[in-house]
Amino acid sequence: MRIVIAGAGEVGIHLAKMLSREELDVVLIDSNEEVLSEIENNYNLIAIVGSPTSFETLKRAGAGEADLFVAVTPYETRNIVACTIASSMGADKTVARVDNYDYLKPECRKHFKTLGVDDLIYPEMLAGEEVINAMRHTWARSWFELHNGALVLIGVKLRDNASILNRKLYELTSNSNIFHIAAIKRQNHTIIPRGNDEVLLGDIVYFTTTPEYVEGIREICGKKQVDVKNIMILGGSRIAIHIAEVMSDDVKIKLIEIDREKGYKLVERMRNTTIIQGDARDEELLSEEGIADTDMFIALSDSSETNILACLTAKQMGVPRTVAEVEDIQYISAAENMNIGTVINKKLLAASHIFQLLLDADDTNAKCLALADAEVVEMIAKPGSKITRRPVKELNLPGDITLGGVIHNGVGTIVTGNTIIEPDDHVLVFCLDTALYKLDRWFG
């Protein structure tokens, strides 16, 4: 399979690195020769120096033979033009990164389809949806649903009031089959656990369950749901604007922006939002602006360090729920080990969304759990595939893959050793990033 990526920015580089491990023919295009040289020397891909809107460059990259052409430069017009040219050359499928939310409307998507742009991706919208999700489920670090919630994957950080601490997994599931622990994030590593593994204080545990047992998981983890009515946001980014656009009128929003001129512009764009000029790391300012009455603090500045520190400050001042945008992947594990709640990363979300397109699954369910070393994927079992040939316990699945649950005829169930995956079943798979390339061998 040939994948051509135009744009060696944050999203393009992360996607290229991820796909270069998948035994795919990956080509990365950019005009920055220095950046491309470093990537080509360290990863299994081909780097092409040139403009993504140049016919000659796209010919050299083999865009006409691409199974997937992805344009993720910082300029949406350039991305759309690049996809149009690649499609005219014969690319099988094209995806363009855009910065205009209106382009995602059905009538606009239909128009872009006629131009040869098959799909559009707006990373800020994906990040905004993550924040909205965190508001709906304040007790969870992560929340992933398949088929309108028929199956749910929930990530929860365990504190000392959790009743399941220091117990082996086989003990937790021996008397009932209401959940499956798909993975454990411990310090800087993600573990695909087995029956003799234990859950420990400070672990982020990923449970697979069905809707009727969600409240039971919340209780055994010792968590409380917070009704979010007052929000404070740091940074007037596009993510913040998207959140304000979709938020209901009964939620009050205060946004703190350090740039005065930018603040004036935000007043015109953000409805039902009070704009405050200042530094959100200033405890006196936070107190004056009512941090004590805030249900959720969301840090969306351009600096990962500022977002982490601001969330820590908000937590210390009594805010029950915080969300931090952490774009530096190297900081994600450290941020998760701190008491700052949900961590979001646009490049991981965007790369995960694009990767799901390669798996021929329902891309609307694509999501990354903000883990730098693991992925959650929805796979559809093809007729005759290896995954359907015998019970799960006899499949000898690799140790870095676990099946969290299955949806058969619209009904979600937890996977056990005796489960038999049937053709066309939708399966929730949790795997380390070293195992992504193996999935199609089992499901294809």
C-alpha positions as CSV (number, residue, x, y, z in Angstrom):
1,M,0.0,0.0,0.0
2,R,1.4,3.4,-1.0
3,I,0.7,6.4,1.3
4,V,1.8,9.9,0.2
5,I,1.8,12.6,2.9
6,A,2.2,16.3,1.9
7,G,3.5,18.5,4.7
8,A,6.2,17.7,7.3
9,G,4.6,19.7,10.1
10,E,3.6,18.2,13.4
11,V,0.6,16.1,12.1
12,G,2.5,15.0,8.9
13,I,5.6,14.0,10.8
14,H,3.8,12.1,13.5
15,L,1.6,10.3,10.9
16,A,4.7,9.4,8.7
17,K,6.5,8.0,11.8
18,M,3.5,5.9,12.8
19,L,2.9,4.6,9.3
20,S,6.6,3.9,8.6
21,R,6.3,1.1,11.1
22,E,3.4,-0.5,9.3
23,E,5.3,-2.1,6.5
24,L,3.7,0.4,4.1
25,D,5.2,2.4,1.2
26,V,5.3,5.8,2.8
27,V,6.3,9.0,1.0
28,L,6.7,12.4,2.7
29,I,6.7,15.7,0.7
30,D,7.9,19.0,2.0
31,S,10.0,22.0,0.9
32,N,12.2,21.9,4.0
33,E,15.1,19.7,3.0
34,E,16.7,19.7,6.5
35,V,13.6,18.4,8.2
36,L,13.1,15.7,5.6
37,S,16.7,14.5,5.7
38,E,16.5,14.0,9.5
39,I,13.2,12.0,9.2
40,E,14.4,9.9,6.2
41,N,17.6,8.9,8.1
42,N,15.6,7.6,11.1
43,Y,12.5,6.1,9.6
44,N,11.5,3.7,6.9
45,L,10.1,6.2,4.3
46,I,11.0,8.1,1.2
47,A,11.4,11.9,1.4
48,I,10.7,14.1,-1.6
49,V,11.8,17.8,-1.5
50,G,9.3,20.1,-3.3
51,S,6.0,21.8,-3.3
52,P,2.9,19.6,-2.7
53,T,1.0,21.6,-5.3
54,S,3.7,21.0,-8.0
55,F,2.7,18.5,-10.7
56,E,6.3,17.5,-11.1
57,T,6.8,16.9,-7.3
58,L,3.6,14.8,-7.1
59,K,4.7,12.7,-10.1
60,R,8.1,12.0,-8.4
61,A,6.2,11.0,-5.2
62,G,4.0,8.6,-7.1
63,A,0.8,10.4,-6.1
64,G,-1.1,8.9,-9.0
65,E,-0.4,5.4,-7.6
66,A,-1.3,6.3,-4.0
67,D,-3.9,4.3,-2.1
68,L,-4.1,7.3,0.2
69,F,-2.9,10.9,-0.4
70,V,-2.9,13.1,2.7
71,A,-2.3,16.8,2.6
72,V,-1.6,18.3,6.1
73,T,0.4,21.4,5.4
74,P,-0.4,24.5,7.6
75,Y,-2.3,26.0,4.6
76,E,-5.8,24.6,3.9
77,T,-5.9,26.1,0.3
78,R,-2.7,24.4,-0.5
79,N,-4.0,21.1,0.9
80,I,-7.2,21.2,-1.1
81,V,-5.3,22.0,-4.3
82,A,-2.8,19.2,-3.6
83,C,-5.6,16.7,-3.1
84,T,-7.3,17.9,-6.3
85,I,-4.1,17.4,-8.4
86,A,-3.4,14.0,-6.7
87,S,-6.9,12.8,-7.4
88,S,-6.7,13.9,-11.1
89,M,-3.5,11.9,-11.3
90,G,-5.2,8.7,-10.1
91,A,-4.8,8.7,-6.3
92,D,-7.4,6.3,-4.9
93,K,-8.4,8.4,-1.8
94,T,-7.5,11.9,-0.7
95,V,-7.7,13.7,2.7
96,A,-7.1,17.4,3.3
97,R,-6.5,19.2,6.6
98,V,-8.6,22.3,6.8
99,D,-9.0,25.2,9.3
100,N,-12.5,26.2,8.4
101,Y,-15.3,24.5,10.4
102,D,-17.9,25.4,7.7
103,Y,-16.1,23.2,5.2
104,L,-17.2,20.2,7.3
105,K,-20.9,20.8,6.6
106,P,-22.5,18.2,4.4
107,E,-23.1,20.5,1.5
108,C,-19.5,21.7,1.5
109,R,-18.1,18.1,1.8
110,K,-20.2,17.2,-1.3
111,H,-18.7,20.1,-3.2
112,F,-15.1,19.1,-2.3
113,K,-15.9,15.6,-3.3
114,T,-16.5,16.8,-6.8
115,L,-13.1,18.5,-6.7
116,G,-11.4,15.2,-5.8
117,V,-11.1,15.8,-2.0
118,D,-12.6,12.6,-0.5
119,D,-12.3,13.6,3.2
120,L,-11.6,16.6,5.3
121,I,-9.9,16.7,8.7
122,Y,-10.0,19.6,11.2
123,P,-7.8,18.8,14.1
124,E,-9.1,21.6,16.3
125,M,-12.6,20.2,15.9
126,L,-11.4,16.8,17.0
127,A,-9.7,18.4,20.0
128,G,-12.9,20.4,20.8
129,E,-15.0,17.2,20.7
130,E,-12.5,15.6,23.2
131,V,-13.1,18.5,25.6
132,I,-16.9,18.3,25.2
133,N,-16.6,14.6,25.9
134,A,-14.6,15.3,29.1
135,M,-17.4,17.7,30.2
136,R,-20.0,15.0,29.8
137,H,-18.0,12.4,31.7
138,T,-16.0,14.3,34.3
139,W,-15.0,11.3,36.3
140,A,-13.2,9.6,33.4
141,R,-9.8,10.5,31.8
142,S,-10.9,9.0,28.4
143,W,-14.2,7.9,26.9
144,F,-14.5,6.0,23.6
145,E,-17.9,4.7,22.3
146,L,-18.7,2.3,19.5
147,H,-22.1,2.3,17.7
148,N,-23.8,5.0,19.8
149,G,-22.6,3.7,23.1
150,A,-23.3,0.0,22.6
151,L,-19.8,-0.6,23.8
152,V,-17.7,1.9,25.9
153,L,-14.0,2.1,26.7
154,I,-13.3,4.2,29.8
155,G,-10.0,5.4,31.1
156,V,-9.9,6.1,34.8
157,K,-7.0,7.2,37.1
158,L,-7.1,5.3,40.4
159,R,-6.9,7.1,43.7
160,D,-6.6,5.6,47.2
161,N,-10.4,5.3,47.5
162,A,-10.8,2.8,44.6
163,S,-12.0,-0.6,45.9
164,I,-10.1,-2.5,43.2
165,L,-6.6,-1.5,44.2
166,N,-3.9,-4.2,44.6
167,R,-6.2,-7.0,43.3
168,K,-5.3,-9.3,40.5
169,L,-7.4,-9.0,37.3
170,Y,-8.6,-12.6,37.4
171,E,-10.1,-11.9,40.9
172,L,-11.9,-8.8,39.6
173,T,-13.7,-10.7,36.8
174,S,-14.0,-14.2,38.2
175,N,-17.5,-13.7,39.6
176,S,-19.0,-11.5,36.9
177,N,-18.4,-10.4,33.4
178,I,-19.4,-6.8,33.5
179,F,-16.1,-5.3,32.3
180,H,-12.8,-6.1,30.8
181,I,-9.6,-4.3,31.6
182,A,-8.0,-3.7,28.2
183,A,-4.9,-1.8,29.3
184,I,-3.1,-0.1,32.2
185,K,-1.0,3.1,31.9
186,R,1.6,2.9,34.6
187,Q,4.1,5.8,34.9
188,N,5.5,6.1,31.3
189,H,4.4,2.8,29.9
190,T,1.2,1.2,28.7
191,I,0.7,-2.4,29.7
192,I,-1.6,-5.0,28.0
193,P,-2.4,-6.9,31.2
194,R,-3.0,-10.6,31.8
195,G,-4.9,-12.3,34.6
196,N,-2.1,-12.2,37.2
197,D,-1.5,-8.5,36.8
198,E,-2.7,-6.1,39.5
199,V,-4.1,-2.6,39.4
200,L,-2.1,-0.2,41.6
201,L,-2.5,3.3,43.0
202,G,-1.9,6.0,40.3
203,D,-2.6,3.6,37.4
204,I,-4.8,4.8,34.5
205,V,-7.0,1.8,33.9
206,Y,-8.9,1.3,30.7
207,F,-12.2,-0.6,31.1
208,T,-14.4,-2.0,28.3
209,T,-18.0,-2.3,29.3
210,T,-21.6,-2.0,28.2
211,P,-23.9,1.0,29.1
212,E,-25.7,-0.7,31.9
213,Y,-22.5,-1.2,33.9
214,V,-20.9,2.2,33.5
215,E,-22.1,3.4,36.9
216,G,-20.7,0.3,38.5
217,I,-17.3,1.1,37.2
218,R,-17.5,4.7,38.4
219,E,-18.4,3.4,41.9
220,I,-15.6,0.8,42.2
221,C,-13.1,3.5,41.1
222,G,-14.4,5.9,43.8
223,K,-15.3,8.7,41.4
224,K,-18.0,11.4,41.4
225,Q,-19.6,13.0,38.4
226,V,-19.5,16.8,38.3
227,D,-22.3,18.8,36.7
228,V,-20.4,21.4,34.6
229,K,-22.1,24.8,34.5
230,N,-19.2,27.2,34.8
231,I,-16.1,26.9,32.6
232,M,-12.9,28.9,32.6
233,I,-10.6,28.6,29.5
234,L,-7.0,29.7,29.1
235,G,-6.2,30.9,25.6
236,G,-8.4,32.1,22.7
237,S,-7.4,29.3,20.3
238,R,-9.6,27.8,17.5
239,I,-10.4,25.0,19.9
240,A,-11.8,27.5,22.4
241,I,-13.9,29.2,19.7
242,H,-15.3,25.8,18.6
243,I,-16.2,24.9,22.2
244,A,-18.1,28.2,22.6
245,E,-19.9,27.6,19.3
246,V,-21.3,24.3,20.4
247,M,-21.9,24.9,24.1
248,S,-25.4,25.2,25.4
249,D,-26.6,28.5,26.6
250,D,-26.9,27.4,30.2
251,V,-23.1,26.9,30.5
252,K,-21.2,30.1,31.5
253,I,-17.8,30.6,29.9
254,K,-15.0,32.9,31.0
255,L,-11.9,33.0,28.8
256,I,-8.6,34.4,29.8
257,E,-6.4,35.7,27.0
258,I,-3.0,37.4,27.7
259,D,-3.0,39.2,24.3
260,R,-5.2,42.3,24.5
261,E,-5.7,42.7,20.8
262,K,-6.6,39.1,20.4
263,G,-9.0,39.5,23.2
264,Y,-10.9,42.3,21.4
265,K,-11.2,40.0,18.3
266,L,-12.5,37.2,20.4
267,V,-15.3,39.3,21.8
268,E,-16.8,39.5,18.3
269,R,-16.5,35.7,17.7
270,M,-17.4,34.0,21.0
271,R,-21.0,34.2,22.1
272,N,-22.0,33.8,25.8
273,T,-18.4,34.2,26.7
274,T,-16.8,36.7,29.1
275,I,-13.3,37.7,27.8
276,I,-10.7,38.6,30.4
277,Q,-7.3,40.0,29.6
278,G,-4.6,38.6,31.9
279,D,-2.3,35.6,32.8
280,A,-4.2,32.5,33.9
281,R,-1.2,31.4,36.0
282,D,-1.8,34.4,38.2
283,E,-3.6,33.1,41.3
284,E,-4.9,36.5,42.3
285,L,-6.5,37.0,38.9
286,L,-8.1,33.5,39.1
287,S,-9.5,34.3,42.5
288,E,-10.9,37.6,41.4
289,E,-12.6,36.0,38.4
290,G,-14.3,33.3,40.4
291,I,-12.1,30.3,40.2
292,A,-13.8,29.0,43.4
293,D,-17.1,28.6,41.5
294,T,-15.5,27.0,38.4
295,D,-16.5,23.4,37.5
296,M,-13.9,22.9,34.8
297,F,-10.7,24.6,33.8
298,I,-9.5,24.1,30.2
299,A,-5.9,25.2,29.2
300,L,-5.6,25.8,25.5
301,S,-2.6,28.1,25.1
302,D,0.2,27.6,22.6
303,S,2.6,26.4,25.4
304,S,2.3,22.8,26.8
305,E,4.2,23.9,29.9
306,T,1.9,26.8,30.5
307,N,-1.2,24.6,30.1
308,I,0.2,22.0,32.6
309,L,1.1,24.6,35.2
310,A,-2.2,26.5,34.8
311,C,-4.1,23.2,35.4
312,L,-2.1,22.4,38.4
313,T,-2.8,25.9,39.8
314,A,-6.5,25.5,39.1
315,K,-6.5,22.1,40.8
316,Q,-4.8,23.5,43.9
317,M,-7.4,26.3,44.0
318,G,-10.2,23.7,44.1
319,V,-11.4,23.2,40.5
320,P,-12.7,19.6,40.4
321,R,-11.9,19.0,36.7
322,T,-9.2,20.3,34.4
323,V,-8.2,19.6,30.8
324,A,-4.8,20.5,29.3
325,E,-3.8,20.7,25.6
326,V,-0.3,19.2,25.5
327,E,1.1,19.3,22.0
328,D,4.7,18.2,22.9
329,I,4.4,14.4,22.9
330,Q,7.4,14.1,25.2
331,Y,5.3,15.8,27.9
332,I,2.2,13.6,27.7
333,S,3.3,10.9,30.1
334,A,4.5,13.4,32.6
335,A,1.3,15.3,32.3
336,E,-0.8,12.2,32.8
337,N,1.1,11.3,36.0
338,M,0.2,14.7,37.4
339,N,-3.2,15.6,38.8
340,I,-4.5,17.5,35.8
341,G,-7.2,15.3,34.4
342,T,-7.7,14.9,30.6
343,V,-4.8,15.5,28.2
344,I,-5.5,16.3,24.6
345,N,-3.1,16.4,21.6
346,K,-4.2,17.5,18.1
347,K,-1.6,15.7,16.2
348,L,-2.4,12.3,17.9
349,L,-6.1,12.8,17.3
350,A,-5.6,13.8,13.6
351,A,-3.1,11.0,12.9
352,S,-5.4,8.4,14.6
353,H,-8.3,9.7,12.5
354,I,-6.3,9.3,9.3
355,F,-4.9,5.9,10.3
356,Q,-8.5,4.6,10.8
357,L,-9.2,5.5,7.2
358,L,-6.6,2.9,6.2
359,L,-8.4,0.2,8.1
360,D,-11.7,0.5,6.1
361,A,-13.6,0.9,9.3
362,D,-16.1,3.5,10.5
363,D,-13.8,6.5,10.6
364,T,-16.3,8.4,12.7
365,N,-15.3,6.3,15.7
366,A,-11.6,6.9,15.2
367,K,-9.9,8.3,18.3
368,C,-6.6,8.5,20.0
369,L,-6.6,8.3,23.8
370,A,-3.7,10.8,24.0
371,L,-1.3,8.0,24.6
372,A,2.0,8.3,22.8
373,D,2.5,4.5,22.7
374,A,-0.9,3.0,22.2
375,E,-4.0,3.1,20.0
376,V,-7.6,2.2,20.2
377,V,-9.1,1.0,16.9
378,E,-12.4,-0.3,15.7
379,M,-11.9,-3.2,13.3
380,I,-14.4,-5.1,11.3
381,A,-13.8,-8.8,11.0
382,K,-13.8,-9.8,7.3
383,P,-15.2,-13.2,6.2
384,G,-12.5,-15.8,6.4
385,S,-10.2,-13.7,8.4
386,K,-7.9,-15.3,11.1
387,I,-9.8,-13.6,13.9
388,T,-13.0,-15.6,13.1
389,R,-11.5,-19.1,12.9
390,R,-11.6,-20.2,16.5
391,P,-12.4,-19.0,20.1
392,V,-10.3,-16.0,21.3
393,K,-8.4,-18.2,23.8
394,E,-7.1,-20.4,21.0
395,L,-6.1,-17.6,18.6
396,N,-2.7,-17.0,20.3
397,L,-3.0,-13.2,19.8
398,P,0.3,-11.2,20.2
399,G,1.0,-9.9,23.7
400,D,0.7,-6.3,22.6
401,I,-2.9,-6.7,21.3
402,T,-6.1,-7.2,23.3
403,L,-9.7,-7.4,22.3
404,G,-11.8,-5.2,24.5
405,G,-15.3,-6.0,23.3
406,V,-17.4,-6.9,20.3
407,I,-20.6,-5.7,18.7
408,H,-22.6,-8.4,17.0
409,N,-25.9,-7.4,15.3
410,G,-25.8,-4.1,17.1
411,V,-25.4,-5.6,20.6
412,G,-22.2,-5.0,22.6
413,T,-20.6,-7.7,24.7
414,I,-17.4,-8.1,26.6
415,V,-14.8,-10.5,25.0
416,T,-13.9,-13.6,27.0
417,G,-11.7,-16.5,26.1
418,N,-14.7,-18.4,24.8
419,T,-15.9,-15.6,22.5
420,I,-16.0,-16.4,18.8
421,I,-15.7,-13.4,16.6
422,E,-18.0,-13.7,13.6
423,P,-17.7,-12.1,10.1
424,D,-18.8,-8.5,10.0
425,D,-18.6,-8.1,13.8
426,H,-17.2,-4.8,15.0
427,V,-14.3,-5.3,17.5
428,L,-12.7,-2.8,19.8
429,V,-9.0,-3.4,19.8
430,F,-6.5,-1.9,22.2
431,C,-2.9,-2.2,21.0
432,L,0.5,-0.8,21.6
433,D,1.9,1.2,18.7
434,T,4.3,-1.6,17.9
435,A,1.3,-3.8,17.0
436,L,-0.7,-1.6,14.6
437,Y,0.7,-3.2,11.5
438,K,-0.4,-6.7,12.7
439,L,-4.1,-5.8,12.9
440,D,-4.9,-6.2,9.2
441,R,-3.3,-9.7,9.2
442,W,-5.9,-10.8,11.8
443,F,-9.0,-8.9,10.5
444,G,-8.3,-8.6,6.8
